[in-house]
Amino acid sequence: MFEAKKSAKAILRMIKISPRKLNLITGLIRNLKVSDAIMQLKFSKKRAAVDVKKCLQSAIANAENNDGLDIDNLVVLKAIVGKGSVMKRLVPRARGKAFRIKKFFSNLYITVSEIK
């Protein structure tokens, strides 16, 4: 594990993807250098990679502008996926019935920190 000096974070809420699918992508970038993490996300074919990359770039910008950290020494310290709200919808079925389906949302928390 890395020894963290300072850290910056970014939060992306209400992403229209299930937490299970989003967690597959965040597992790829945990404990990676920021440049390597962006390359992983850039070449990933998963739809969630676009949202994770957006949140990661926001965390990098926060680290550079708000905390004055060096981008070359940044590492993805935490990438946590949380369960968001669930939207319930009805789908019409045969004989006048209706089935309920659930549409899941996620929250994404990314923390980047500068290493020694």
C-alpha positions, -999 to +999 in steps of 0.1 A: +000+000+000+011+036-005+018+062+022-005+091+015+005+127+022-025+147+010-056+136-008-085+150-029-118+134-037-146+136-062-182+123-059-205+114-087-241+106-076-271+091-093-253+073-121-278+052-141-260+019-137-263-008-111-236-008-083-226-044-093-217-034-128-199-002-117-179-021-091-163-042-119-148-011-134-136+005-101-118-027-092-096-022-122-083+012-111-079+008-073-043+014-061-031+024-096-012+056-106-036+081-121-021+079-156-024+041-156-060+043-144-070+067-172-054+044-198-073+014-183-106+033-185-099+047-220-096+012-235-123-005-215-154-015-235-178-012-205-203+016-205-195+024-169-159+033-178-170+067-192-186+077-159-157+065-138-132+083-160-152+115-157-152+112-119-115+104-118-106+134-139-127+156-116-107+142-086-074+150-104-086+185-111-096+190-075-061+177-064-044+201-087-065+233-083-077+231-047-048+213-029-019+221-052-008+185-056+015+172-083-004+152-109+026+129-117+026+115-081-011+109-077-025+074-070-061+062-068-063+056-031-100+047-029-127+039-054-159+032-036-193+023-051-224+030-031-260+020-037-282+049-049-319+051-051-341+026-070-366+037-096-396+014-098-415+010-131-444-011-144-442-032-175-476-043-191-480-080-194-507-103-208-543-104-196-542-069-181-514-077-156-483-056-149-450-066-135-427-043-115-391-037-126-364-019-107-339+005-122-308+008-101-287+040-095-252+042-080-230+067-062-192+068-069-166+081-045-130+084-058-101+096-036-067+103-051-036+110-030+000+121-035+026+094-027+061+100-015 
